[in-house]
Amino acid sequence: MGQIPSSILVLQNYWRSLADGRLPQRHQINPAAIPALLPYMLIAEFEDAPFRVRYRLTGTRIDEISHMNLTGHYLDEFAIDIGREPVRELQQHYALCRQSGQPYIGTYRWPNRDGYLVEVWFGLFPLLIDGAVRQCLSIEDYGDLTPGTMPVDWVAPKPTG
Protein backbone atom coordinates (compact mmCIF):
# COMPACT_ATOMS: atom_id res chain seq x y z
CA MET A 1 0.00 0.00 0.00
CA GLY A 2 1.35 3.42 -0.95
CA GLN A 3 0.84 6.86 0.50
CA ILE A 4 -2.70 7.87 1.48
CA PRO A 5 -4.04 10.35 -1.11
CA SER A 6 -4.49 13.93 0.09
CA SER A 7 -8.22 13.91 -0.76
CA ILE A 8 -8.81 11.19 1.83
CA LEU A 9 -6.70 12.99 4.44
CA VAL A 10 -8.61 16.23 3.81
CA LEU A 11 -11.93 14.44 4.36
CA GLN A 12 -10.56 12.73 7.47
CA ASN A 13 -9.51 16.10 8.93
CA TYR A 14 -12.88 17.62 8.07
CA TRP A 15 -14.75 14.68 9.66
CA ARG A 16 -12.62 14.96 12.82
CA SER A 17 -13.28 18.72 13.04
CA LEU A 18 -17.05 18.28 13.20
CA ALA A 19 -17.55 16.94 16.74
CA ASP A 20 -14.41 17.65 18.79
CA GLY A 21 -13.14 14.06 18.60
CA ARG A 22 -16.54 12.40 18.99
CA LEU A 23 -18.59 10.82 16.24
CA PRO A 24 -20.29 13.53 14.19
CA GLN A 25 -24.01 13.64 13.50
CA ARG A 26 -25.11 13.34 9.87
CA HIS A 27 -26.67 16.80 9.97
CA GLN A 28 -23.26 18.34 10.75
CA ILE A 29 -21.95 17.60 7.25
CA ASN A 30 -21.76 20.80 5.21
CA PRO A 31 -21.03 20.10 1.52
CA ALA A 32 -20.06 23.75 1.00
CA ALA A 33 -17.07 23.19 3.30
CA ILE A 34 -15.57 20.48 1.03
CA PRO A 35 -16.62 21.26 -2.56
CA ALA A 36 -13.51 19.82 -4.25
CA LEU A 37 -14.16 16.42 -2.65
CA LEU A 38 -17.84 16.09 -3.56
CA PRO A 39 -17.35 14.35 -6.95
CA TYR A 40 -15.44 11.54 -5.16
CA MET A 41 -17.76 11.10 -2.18
CA LEU A 42 -20.60 8.77 -1.30
CA ILE A 43 -23.06 8.64 1.55
CA ALA A 44 -23.74 5.03 2.45
CA GLU A 45 -26.61 3.89 4.65
CA PHE A 46 -26.47 0.74 6.77
CA GLU A 47 -29.33 -1.75 6.86
CA ASP A 48 -29.71 -4.66 9.25
CA ALA A 49 -30.82 -8.31 9.12
CA PRO A 50 -28.86 -8.94 6.97
CA PHE A 51 -26.28 -6.18 7.06
CA ARG A 52 -26.26 -4.31 3.74
CA VAL A 53 -24.75 -1.08 2.44
CA ARG A 54 -27.01 1.11 0.30
CA TYR A 55 -25.71 4.18 -1.49
CA ARG A 56 -27.90 7.18 -0.64
CA LEU A 57 -25.88 9.70 -2.62
CA THR A 58 -22.91 9.42 -4.96
CA GLY A 59 -20.60 12.00 -6.48
CA THR A 60 -20.29 12.67 -10.19
CA ARG A 61 -16.79 11.13 -10.53
CA ILE A 62 -17.96 7.99 -8.72
CA ASP A 63 -20.83 7.68 -11.19
CA GLU A 64 -18.55 8.41 -14.16
CA ILE A 65 -16.09 5.69 -13.13
CA SER A 66 -18.94 3.26 -12.40
CA HIS A 67 -20.72 4.05 -15.70
CA MET A 68 -23.97 4.55 -13.77
CA ASN A 69 -25.53 6.47 -10.91
CA LEU A 70 -25.01 4.28 -7.86
CA THR A 71 -27.59 6.15 -5.75
CA GLY A 72 -30.17 3.68 -4.45
CA HIS A 73 -28.07 0.63 -5.27
CA TYR A 74 -26.62 -1.81 -2.76
CA LEU A 75 -22.90 -2.57 -2.64
CA ASP A 76 -23.54 -6.33 -2.81
CA GLU A 77 -25.29 -5.93 -6.19
CA PHE A 78 -21.81 -5.55 -7.70
CA ALA A 79 -20.39 -8.78 -6.29
CA ILE A 80 -20.14 -10.48 -9.68
CA ASP A 81 -17.24 -12.19 -11.41
CA ILE A 82 -13.87 -10.61 -10.63
CA GLY A 83 -15.60 -7.89 -8.54
CA ARG A 84 -16.82 -10.43 -5.98
CA GLU A 85 -13.73 -10.29 -3.74
CA PRO A 86 -13.30 -6.48 -3.63
CA VAL A 87 -17.01 -6.08 -2.84
CA ARG A 88 -16.75 -8.67 -0.05
CA GLU A 89 -13.77 -6.80 1.41
CA LEU A 90 -15.52 -3.42 1.19
CA GLN A 91 -18.62 -4.90 2.84
CA GLN A 92 -16.47 -6.13 5.73
CA HIS A 93 -14.81 -2.72 6.14
CA TYR A 94 -18.19 -0.97 6.17
CA ALA A 95 -19.46 -3.45 8.80
CA LEU A 96 -16.38 -2.89 10.96
CA CYS A 97 -16.73 0.88 10.58
CA ARG A 98 -20.32 0.65 11.76
CA GLN A 99 -19.62 -1.69 14.66
CA SER A 100 -16.56 0.15 15.94
CA GLY A 101 -17.66 3.71 15.16
CA GLN A 102 -14.12 4.27 13.88
CA PRO A 103 -13.04 5.49 10.45
CA TYR A 104 -11.23 3.16 8.09
CA ILE A 105 -8.80 4.00 5.27
CA GLY A 106 -7.58 1.36 2.85
CA THR A 107 -7.43 0.13 -0.72
CA TYR A 108 -9.18 -2.37 -2.91
CA ARG A 109 -8.27 -3.60 -6.37
CA TRP A 110 -10.81 -3.28 -9.20
CA PRO A 111 -10.34 -4.57 -12.76
CA ASN A 112 -9.68 -2.09 -15.55
CA ARG A 113 -10.82 -2.44 -19.16
CA ASP A 114 -7.79 -4.61 -19.99
CA GLY A 115 -8.43 -6.99 -17.09
CA TYR A 116 -5.63 -5.64 -14.87
CA LEU A 117 -6.38 -4.69 -11.28
CA VAL A 118 -6.29 -0.97 -10.44
CA GLU A 119 -5.65 0.13 -6.86
CA VAL A 120 -8.45 2.33 -5.51
CA TRP A 121 -8.02 4.16 -2.21
CA PHE A 122 -11.06 4.68 0.00
CA GLY A 123 -11.97 6.23 3.32
CA LEU A 124 -15.00 5.39 5.47
CA PHE A 125 -16.13 7.86 8.12
CA PRO A 126 -19.09 6.83 10.31
CA LEU A 127 -21.98 9.21 11.04
CA LEU A 128 -24.55 9.19 13.82
CA ILE A 129 -28.28 9.45 13.25
CA ASP A 130 -30.45 9.43 16.37
CA GLY A 131 -27.49 8.29 18.47
CA ALA A 132 -26.51 5.26 16.36
CA VAL A 133 -24.06 4.76 13.48
CA ARG A 134 -26.52 4.54 10.60
CA GLN A 135 -24.57 6.13 7.74
CA CYS A 136 -21.04 6.57 6.53
CA LEU A 137 -19.38 9.38 4.66
CA SER A 138 -17.12 7.69 2.12
CA ILE A 139 -14.59 8.81 -0.45
CA GLU A 140 -12.77 7.02 -3.24
CA ASP A 141 -9.56 8.14 -4.93
CA TYR A 142 -8.80 6.51 -8.29
CA GLY A 143 -5.40 8.09 -8.70
CA ASP A 144 -4.37 9.36 -12.10
CA LEU A 145 -6.53 7.15 -14.31
CA THR A 146 -6.19 7.54 -18.04
CA PRO A 147 -8.75 6.14 -20.51
CA GLY A 148 -6.73 2.92 -20.90
CA THR A 149 -6.63 2.32 -17.16
CA MET A 150 -10.26 3.19 -16.40
CA PRO A 151 -12.05 0.49 -14.39
CA VAL A 152 -14.51 -1.70 -16.26
CA ASP A 153 -18.23 -1.07 -16.11
CA TRP A 154 -19.61 -2.38 -12.79
CA VAL A 155 -22.75 -3.75 -14.39
CA ALA A 156 -21.88 -5.07 -17.83
CA PRO A 157 -19.04 -7.60 -17.89
CA LYS A 158 -16.33 -7.18 -20.54
CA PRO A 159 -17.40 -8.90 -23.78
CA THR A 160 -15.52 -12.06 -24.67
CA GLY A 161 -14.24 -13.05 -28.09
C-alpha positions as CSV (number, residue, x, y, z in Angstrom):
1,M,0.0,0.0,0.0
2,G,1.4,3.4,-1.0
3,Q,0.8,6.9,0.5
4,I,-2.7,7.9,1.5
5,P,-4.0,10.4,-1.1
6,S,-4.5,13.9,0.1
7,S,-8.2,13.9,-0.8
8,I,-8.8,11.2,1.8
9,L,-6.7,13.0,4.4
10,V,-8.6,16.2,3.8
11,L,-11.9,14.4,4.4
12,Q,-10.6,12.7,7.5
13,N,-9.5,16.1,8.9
14,Y,-12.9,17.6,8.1
15,W,-14.8,14.7,9.7
16,R,-12.6,15.0,12.8
17,S,-13.3,18.7,13.0
18,L,-17.1,18.3,13.2
19,A,-17.6,16.9,16.7
20,D,-14.4,17.7,18.8
21,G,-13.1,14.1,18.6
22,R,-16.5,12.4,19.0
23,L,-18.6,10.8,16.2
24,P,-20.3,13.5,14.2
25,Q,-24.0,13.6,13.5
26,R,-25.1,13.3,9.9
27,H,-26.7,16.8,10.0
28,Q,-23.3,18.3,10.8
29,I,-22.0,17.6,7.2
30,N,-21.8,20.8,5.2
31,P,-21.0,20.1,1.5
32,A,-20.1,23.8,1.0
33,A,-17.1,23.2,3.3
34,I,-15.6,20.5,1.0
35,P,-16.6,21.3,-2.6
36,A,-13.5,19.8,-4.2
37,L,-14.2,16.4,-2.6
38,L,-17.8,16.1,-3.6
39,P,-17.3,14.3,-6.9
40,Y,-15.4,11.5,-5.2
41,M,-17.8,11.1,-2.2
42,L,-20.6,8.8,-1.3
43,I,-23.1,8.6,1.5
44,A,-23.7,5.0,2.4
45,E,-26.6,3.9,4.6
46,F,-26.5,0.7,6.8
47,E,-29.3,-1.7,6.9
48,D,-29.7,-4.7,9.2
49,A,-30.8,-8.3,9.1
50,P,-28.9,-8.9,7.0
51,F,-26.3,-6.2,7.1
52,R,-26.3,-4.3,3.7
53,V,-24.8,-1.1,2.4
54,R,-27.0,1.1,0.3
55,Y,-25.7,4.2,-1.5
56,R,-27.9,7.2,-0.6
57,L,-25.9,9.7,-2.6
58,T,-22.9,9.4,-5.0
59,G,-20.6,12.0,-6.5
60,T,-20.3,12.7,-10.2
61,R,-16.8,11.1,-10.5
62,I,-18.0,8.0,-8.7
63,D,-20.8,7.7,-11.2
64,E,-18.6,8.4,-14.2
65,I,-16.1,5.7,-13.1
66,S,-18.9,3.3,-12.4
67,H,-20.7,4.1,-15.7
68,M,-24.0,4.6,-13.8
69,N,-25.5,6.5,-10.9
70,L,-25.0,4.3,-7.9
71,T,-27.6,6.2,-5.8
72,G,-30.2,3.7,-4.4
73,H,-28.1,0.6,-5.3
74,Y,-26.6,-1.8,-2.8
75,L,-22.9,-2.6,-2.6
76,D,-23.5,-6.3,-2.8
77,E,-25.3,-5.9,-6.2
78,F,-21.8,-5.5,-7.7
79,A,-20.4,-8.8,-6.3
80,I,-20.1,-10.5,-9.7
81,D,-17.2,-12.2,-11.4
82,I,-13.9,-10.6,-10.6
83,G,-15.6,-7.9,-8.5
84,R,-16.8,-10.4,-6.0
85,E,-13.7,-10.3,-3.7
86,P,-13.3,-6.5,-3.6
87,V,-17.0,-6.1,-2.8
88,R,-16.8,-8.7,-0.1
89,E,-13.8,-6.8,1.4
90,L,-15.5,-3.4,1.2
91,Q,-18.6,-4.9,2.8
92,Q,-16.5,-6.1,5.7
93,H,-14.8,-2.7,6.1
94,Y,-18.2,-1.0,6.2
95,A,-19.5,-3.4,8.8
96,L,-16.4,-2.9,11.0
97,C,-16.7,0.9,10.6
98,R,-20.3,0.7,11.8
99,Q,-19.6,-1.7,14.7
100,S,-16.6,0.2,15.9
101,G,-17.7,3.7,15.2
102,Q,-14.1,4.3,13.9
103,P,-13.0,5.5,10.5
104,Y,-11.2,3.2,8.1
105,I,-8.8,4.0,5.3
106,G,-7.6,1.4,2.9
107,T,-7.4,0.1,-0.7
108,Y,-9.2,-2.4,-2.9
109,R,-8.3,-3.6,-6.4
110,W,-10.8,-3.3,-9.2
111,P,-10.3,-4.6,-12.8
112,N,-9.7,-2.1,-15.6
113,R,-10.8,-2.4,-19.2
114,D,-7.8,-4.6,-20.0
115,G,-8.4,-7.0,-17.1
116,Y,-5.6,-5.6,-14.9
117,L,-6.4,-4.7,-11.3
118,V,-6.3,-1.0,-10.4
119,E,-5.6,0.1,-6.9
120,V,-8.5,2.3,-5.5
121,W,-8.0,4.2,-2.2
122,F,-11.1,4.7,0.0
123,G,-12.0,6.2,3.3
124,L,-15.0,5.4,5.5
125,F,-16.1,7.9,8.1
126,P,-19.1,6.8,10.3
127,L,-22.0,9.2,11.0
128,L,-24.6,9.2,13.8
129,I,-28.3,9.5,13.2
130,D,-30.5,9.4,16.4
131,G,-27.5,8.3,18.5
132,A,-26.5,5.3,16.4
133,V,-24.1,4.8,13.5
134,R,-26.5,4.5,10.6
135,Q,-24.6,6.1,7.7
136,C,-21.0,6.6,6.5
137,L,-19.4,9.4,4.7
138,S,-17.1,7.7,2.1
139,I,-14.6,8.8,-0.4
140,E,-12.8,7.0,-3.2
141,D,-9.6,8.1,-4.9
142,Y,-8.8,6.5,-8.3
143,G,-5.4,8.1,-8.7
144,D,-4.4,9.4,-12.1
145,L,-6.5,7.2,-14.3
146,T,-6.2,7.5,-18.0
147,P,-8.7,6.1,-20.5
148,G,-6.7,2.9,-20.9
149,T,-6.6,2.3,-17.2
150,M,-10.3,3.2,-16.4
151,P,-12.0,0.5,-14.4
152,V,-14.5,-1.7,-16.3
153,D,-18.2,-1.1,-16.1
154,W,-19.6,-2.4,-12.8
155,V,-22.8,-3.7,-14.4
156,A,-21.9,-5.1,-17.8
157,P,-19.0,-7.6,-17.9
158,K,-16.3,-7.2,-20.5
159,P,-17.4,-8.9,-23.8
160,T,-15.5,-12.1,-24.7
161,G,-14.2,-13.1,-28.1
